[in-house]
Amino acid sequence: MSSAGARLESAEQIAEGQFGRLRRMGDAPRRFPIVIWNPAWLTLLATLGLCAVGIHCIDLTGGVDAEGVSPLAKRQIAFAFFGLLAAAFVAVPHYKFIARLTPLLAVVVLAMLIFLLIPMVPESIVSPRKGARRWINLGFFDFQPSELAKIVYVLAVARYLRYRKNHRRFLGLAPPAIITFVPMALILVEPDLGTALLFLPTLFAMLIVAGARLKHLLLVVVVASAMAPAMYPLLQPHQKDRIRAIYYQFIGDDRHQDSINYQGNLAMTVAGAGGLRGHSAEKSRAMIHFNHLPEDHNDMIFAVATNRFGLLGALGVIGLYMLWIIGAIWTAALCREPVGRLVAVGLGVIVITQMTINIGMTIGILPITGMTLPFVSYGGSSLVAGFLMVGLLCNIGMRHPAYLQRQSFEFDNEDDDD
């Protein structure tokens, strides 16, 4: 072979090797470059503000100790500290590495959800509360696996949808639907209707971002809406009462204010008493104490915040959530890599949906479902899981897109065939 031919062959091999390396860069985690300032920091800023509001409101709902602070508020501060550590822990390794652990994480989470439903498990480990089996006693606090399930679910759907196009066909929606219904069904059996309600909006949002066809999703919504009344007989008695309660409230029937409408009516009373600017901490504490609002430190914490800070304060809390969502969606928009983009969208939809349901049930426009207010309600599992979401978003925001990274979910015309 001539020297010119050898040089040409060598150049082709080098070019092929370089092209292969660049092509694989989209699948391999990159340590550099790291983008320090990115929109994901908005979610951390909003989270800290919401935590501060939550700790103060939790302090108003409970009795104070010798130091003048509620023990529940002290525990929430400890949960927030561990949450910050958890956020830092998941922010360090590349999010693609975490995504690769999704099958293992999914097995662990599903095993815990099944463990909750085993009747012979001692009550010292799984202690039913108001008929629900949602918590595993770890000694120092009660762990709620469904909170972790929300995050692992988003990772599982994102990992499945990356670089796929079969979800653009109607039958191609079946696999992500199965991924959704497995944890959703286990959580419904606990029962925990509130958490289960978060899965479907998250799936739809991630499918839309992944390029699913809107007409297929609309068809699913129409069919599900038509079948919804048939699911009513399958609900638990207390769930039926909550639906009837919101119906009586809408039609102005006040005969049930001391029974099934008691909690919802009292929450609106406490929230409305805050007026425009709210009350002092001492007055608000007294009002909350003498009204005996059930779950005031947990599900109904927004009523406490509105009583303390008034309508303006309530709008401020909602503004912090809007800042959180802006940070998540902005992070998704800047991420060209499919897994990172889908995870950012999924986590953002979980938080905005959970906020909407909680505030809606507090002000009387949605049935009471036992949904907590993210970062504000009392609870270790919920708060730590929320910080894990923030850590993942910061992880995604800090990773600059790889050079020559392919655009996510771009499809040719032939991909639109049914």
C-alpha positions in Angstrom: 0.0 0.0 0.0 1.3 3.5 -0.9 2.2 5.9 1.9 -0.7 8.2 0.7 -3.1 5.3 1.0 -1.9 4.5 4.5 -2.2 8.1 5.6 -5.8 8.2 4.2 -6.7 5.0 6.0 -5.2 6.2 9.2 -7.1 9.5 8.9 -10.3 7.6 8.4 -9.7 5.5 11.5 -9.0 8.6 13.5 -12.1 10.3 12.2 -14.3 7.2 12.9 -12.9 7.0 16.4 -13.5 10.6 17.1 -17.0 10.4 15.8 -17.8 7.3 17.8 -16.4 9.0 20.9 -18.6 12.1 20.4 -21.6 10.0 19.6 -21.2 8.2 22.9 -20.8 11.4 24.9 -24.5 11.7 25.2 -24.7 8.4 27.1 -21.6 8.7 29.3 -21.7 10.9 32.5 -19.4 13.9 32.2 -17.7 15.4 35.2 -17.0 18.7 33.5 -18.0 21.4 32.8 -20.0 22.2 35.9 -22.4 25.2 35.6 -22.4 26.7 39.1 -25.1 29.4 38.5 -28.2 27.9 37.0 -32.0 28.1 37.4 -32.2 25.1 39.7 -30.9 27.3 42.5 -34.3 29.0 42.4 -35.9 25.8 43.6 -33.5 25.7 46.6 -34.2 29.3 47.4 -37.9 28.8 47.3 -37.6 25.6 49.3 -35.8 27.4 52.1 -38.4 30.1 52.2 -41.3 27.5 52.3 -39.5 25.6 55.1 -39.2 28.7 57.1 -42.9 29.4 56.7 -43.7 25.8 57.6 -41.6 25.7 60.7 -43.2 28.9 62.0 -46.7 27.7 61.3 -46.0 24.2 62.8 -44.8 26.0 65.9 -48.1 27.8 66.2 -50.1 24.6 66.1 -48.5 22.7 69.0 -47.7 23.4 72.7 -44.4 25.0 73.5 -41.7 23.5 75.8 -39.6 25.3 78.4 -37.7 27.1 75.6 -40.9 28.5 74.2 -40.7 26.3 71.0 -43.0 23.5 69.8 -41.4 20.1 69.9 -42.9 19.5 66.4 -41.1 22.6 65.1 -37.8 21.3 66.5 -38.3 18.0 64.8 -39.1 19.8 61.5 -35.9 21.7 61.8 -34.0 18.5 62.2 -35.8 17.0 59.2 -34.9 20.1 57.2 -31.2 19.6 58.2 -31.2 16.0 57.1 -33.0 17.0 53.9 -30.3 19.5 53.0 -27.7 16.7 53.5 -29.8 14.4 51.3 -30.0 17.1 48.6 -26.2 17.6 48.7 -25.7 13.8 48.5 -27.8 13.4 45.3 -26.4 16.6 43.7 -22.8 15.3 43.6 -22.8 12.3 41.3 -23.9 12.8 37.7 -27.7 12.4 37.4 -27.1 9.8 34.7 -25.4 7.6 37.2 -28.4 7.9 39.5 -30.7 7.1 36.6 -28.7 3.9 36.0 -29.7 2.8 39.5 -33.4 3.2 38.7 -34.1 -0.6 38.3 -32.5 -1.3 41.7 -34.3 1.6 43.3 -37.6 0.5 41.8 -37.3 -3.0 43.2 -36.5 -1.6 46.7 -39.4 0.8 46.6 -41.9 -1.8 45.3 -40.7 -4.2 48.0 -41.4 -1.6 50.7 -44.9 -0.8 49.3 -45.7 -4.5 49.3 -44.3 -4.9 52.8 -46.7 -2.3 54.1 -49.6 -4.4 52.9 -48.6 -7.8 54.5 -51.1 -8.4 57.3 -48.8 -10.4 59.5 -46.2 -7.7 59.9 -46.1 -6.6 63.6 -47.8 -3.3 64.4 -44.6 -2.2 66.0 -43.1 -2.0 62.5 -46.1 -1.1 60.4 -48.6 0.7 62.6 -52.0 1.5 61.0 -53.3 5.0 61.4 -56.9 5.7 60.8 -57.1 2.5 58.9 -54.1 3.3 56.6 -50.9 1.4 56.4 -48.4 3.9 55.0 -45.5 4.1 57.4 -42.6 1.9 58.4 -41.3 2.5 62.0 -37.6 3.0 61.8 -37.3 3.9 65.5 -36.2 7.5 65.3 -39.0 8.4 62.8 -41.7 6.8 60.6 -40.7 6.4 57.0 -43.4 6.7 54.3 -42.2 4.7 51.2 -44.8 6.4 48.9 -42.8 9.7 49.2 -39.7 8.0 47.8 -41.8 6.1 45.2 -42.8 9.4 43.6 -39.1 10.2 42.8 -38.2 6.7 41.7 -41.3 6.7 39.5 -40.2 9.9 37.7 -36.7 8.3 37.1 -38.3 5.1 35.8 -40.5 6.9 33.3 -37.7 9.2 32.2 -35.3 6.3 31.7 -37.9 4.4 29.7 -38.8 7.3 27.4 -35.3 8.4 26.5 -34.6 8.1 22.8 -37.9 6.2 22.2 -40.6 7.0 19.7 -43.2 4.2 20.2 -45.1 6.4 22.7 -46.1 8.5 19.7 -48.5 5.7 18.8 -51.6 5.0 20.8 -50.6 1.4 21.7 -47.1 2.7 22.6 -48.7 4.4 25.6 -49.3 1.1 27.3 -45.7 0.5 28.7 -45.5 3.9 30.5 -49.1 3.3 31.7 -48.0 0.0 33.2 -45.0 1.6 34.9 -47.5 4.1 36.4 -50.3 1.8 37.5 -48.0 -0.7 39.5 -46.9 1.8 42.2 -50.2 3.7 41.9 -52.2 0.6 42.7 -50.1 -0.4 45.7 -50.4 3.1 47.1 -54.2 3.1 46.6 -54.5 -0.1 48.5 -52.8 1.4 51.6 -55.1 3.5 51.1 -53.5 6.8 50.1 -55.7 8.4 47.4 -53.9 11.8 47.7 -50.4 10.5 46.7 -51.9 8.2 44.1 -53.5 11.2 42.4 -50.0 12.6 41.6 -48.9 9.9 39.2 -51.3 10.5 36.3 -50.6 14.3 35.9 -46.9 13.6 36.1 -47.1 10.9 33.4 -49.1 13.1 31.1 -46.7 16.0 31.4 -43.7 13.8 30.8 -45.3 12.2 27.8 -46.1 15.6 26.3 -42.5 16.7 26.7 -41.4 13.4 25.2 -43.4 14.1 22.1 -46.5 12.0 22.6 -49.4 13.0 20.4 -52.0 15.2 22.1 -54.9 13.5 20.3 -53.9 10.1 21.9 -53.7 11.7 25.3 -57.0 13.5 24.9 -58.6 10.2 24.0 -57.3 8.6 27.2 -58.7 11.5 29.2 -62.1 11.2 27.6 -62.3 7.4 28.2 -61.1 7.8 31.8 -63.6 10.5 32.5 -66.4 8.4 31.1 -65.3 5.5 33.3 -64.8 7.6 36.5 -68.3 7.2 37.9 -68.0 3.4 37.7 -65.0 3.7 40.1 -67.1 5.4 42.8 -68.4 2.1 44.4 -64.8 1.0 44.8 -63.9 3.9 47.0 -63.5 3.6 50.8 -66.4 4.9 52.9 -64.4 7.9 54.2 -63.4 8.7 50.6 -67.1 8.7 49.5 -67.9 11.0 52.5 -65.2 13.5 51.3 -66.7 13.6 47.8 -70.2 14.1 49.3 -68.9 16.8 51.6 -67.6 18.9 48.7 -70.9 18.4 46.9 -72.9 19.6 49.8 -70.7 22.5 50.2 -71.1 23.6 46.6 -74.9 23.4 46.8 -75.0 25.3 50.1 -76.3 22.4 52.2 -75.0 23.2 55.8 -76.7 20.2 57.4 -73.4 18.3 57.5 -71.1 21.0 59.0 -70.7 19.0 62.2 -70.1 15.7 60.5 -68.5 15.0 57.1 -68.1 18.8 56.4 -66.5 19.5 59.8 -62.8 19.6 58.8 -63.3 21.4 55.5 -65.6 24.0 57.0 -63.4 24.6 60.0 -60.3 25.0 57.7 -62.0 27.7 55.7 -63.1 29.4 58.9 -59.5 29.5 60.3 -58.1 30.7 57.0 -60.8 33.3 56.4 -60.2 34.7 59.9 -56.7 35.9 58.8 -58.2 38.7 56.7 -55.9 40.6 54.5 -52.8 40.9 56.6 -53.2 38.2 59.3 -52.6 38.3 63.0 -49.8 38.4 65.5 -48.2 35.1 66.4 -49.8 35.1 69.8 -53.3 35.8 68.6 -53.0 33.3 65.7 -51.7 30.6 68.1 -54.7 31.2 70.4 -57.2 31.1 67.5 -55.7 27.9 66.1 -55.7 26.3 69.6 -59.3 27.0 70.5 -60.7 26.1 67.0 -59.2 22.6 67.3 -58.6 22.2 63.5 -57.8 18.5 62.8 -54.4 17.9 61.2 -53.6 21.6 61.5 -49.8 20.9 61.5 -50.0 18.6 58.5 -52.8 18.5 55.8 -54.3 21.8 56.9 -51.2 23.8 57.4 -52.1 26.3 54.6 -55.1 27.4 56.7 -52.7 28.1 59.6 -50.4 30.1 57.3 -53.4 32.1 55.9 -54.6 32.8 59.5 -51.1 34.0 60.5 -50.1 36.0 57.4 -53.5 36.8 55.8 -54.4 36.8 52.2 -51.2 38.6 51.3 -49.1 36.0 53.0 -51.0 33.2 51.4 -50.3 34.8 48.0 -46.6 35.0 49.0 -46.6 31.3 49.8 -48.1 30.6 46.4 -45.5 32.9 44.9 -42.7 30.8 46.4 -44.2 27.7 44.7 -44.3 29.6 41.4 -40.6 30.4 41.9 -40.0 26.7 42.5 -41.8 25.7 39.4 -40.0 28.3 37.3 -36.7 27.0 38.4 -37.7 23.4 37.6 -39.1 24.2 34.1 -36.3 26.5 33.3 -33.8 23.8 34.2 -35.7 21.4 31.9 -35.6 23.9 29.1 -31.9 24.3 29.3 -31.2 20.6 29.5 -30.9 18.9 26.0 -30.3 15.5 27.4 -33.6 13.5 27.5 -33.4 11.9 31.0 -32.5 15.2 32.7 -35.2 17.1 30.9 -37.9 14.6 31.7 -36.9 14.3 35.4 -37.0 18.1 35.8 -40.4 18.2 34.3 -41.7 15.3 36.3 -40.5 16.6 39.6 -41.9 20.1 38.8 -45.4 18.6 38.0 -45.4 16.6 41.2 -44.8 19.7 43.4 -47.3 21.9 41.5 -50.0 19.2 41.5 -49.5 18.5 45.2 -49.6 22.2 46.1 -52.8 22.7 44.0 -54.6 19.8 45.6 -53.7 20.8 49.1 -54.6 24.4 48.8 -57.8 23.4 46.9 -59.0 21.2 49.7 -58.1 23.8 52.3 -60.2 26.5 50.7 -63.0 24.2 49.9 -62.9 23.7 46.1 -61.5 20.1 46.2 -62.3 17.1 48.3 -60.1 16.5 51.3 -57.6 13.7 50.3 -55.0 13.8 53.1 -52.5 15.6 50.8 -49.6 17.4 52.5 -48.3 20.8 51.4 -44.8 20.3 50.1 -42.0 21.7 52.3 -44.5 23.4 54.6 -46.5 20.5 56.2 -45.0 18.6 59.1 -43.4 15.3 58.2 -39.9 13.8 57.9 -40.5 11.6 54.8 -42.3 14.3 52.9 -39.7 17.0 53.7 -36.6 14.8 53.0 -38.2 13.6 49.7 -38.8 17.2 48.7 -35.1 18.0 49.3 -34.1 15.0 47.3 -36.1 16.5 44.4 -34.2 19.8 44.9 -30.9 18.0 44.9 -31.8 16.2 41.6 -32.8 19.5 40.0 -29.5 21.1 41.1 -27.7 18.1 39.8 -29.3 18.5 36.3 -28.8 22.2 36.3 -25.1 22.0 37.1 -24.3 19.6 34.2 -23.7 21.5 31.0 -25.0 19.7 27.9 -22.3 17.6 26.2 -20.8 18.8 23.0 -22.7 17.7 19.9 -25.5 16.5 22.2 -28.4 15.4 20.2 -31.7 17.3 20.6 -34.2 15.4 22.7 -37.4 14.1 21.2 -37.2 15.4 17.7 -39.1 13.2 15.3 -39.5 13.0 11.5 -42.8 13.0 9.8 -42.8 9.2 9.3 -42.8 8.9 13.1 -46.3 10.4 13.2 -48.0 7.4 11.6 -50.5 5.6 13.9 
